[in-house]
């Protein structure tokens, strides 16, 4: 499923994540922020380095592990979200009344 740039931006906003790729997965899960931040480890080991600049100045070789942050959203959820947005665009006054009565779009 292809997403437009505007849709990606809105999904990132819904997941409280900026500048991260949006990944559409199977299922109906809402947009969620997942993954790990980038980090350094000592070469040949699993010890995470908290201050890589200091370790490099002292001659240690480090390995960089890139970030896996992403926004995951279910394909079915996106389909339903698009339908709700289209309905809201075509029925703005009804949508406003619906929201005022406590409904969600």
Secondary structure, 3 states (H helix, E strand, C coil): CCCCHHHHHHHHHHCCCCCCCEEEECCCCCCEEECCCCEEEECCCCCEECCHHHHHHCCCCEEEECCCCEEEEEHHHHHHHHHHHHHHHHCHHHHHHHHHCCCCC
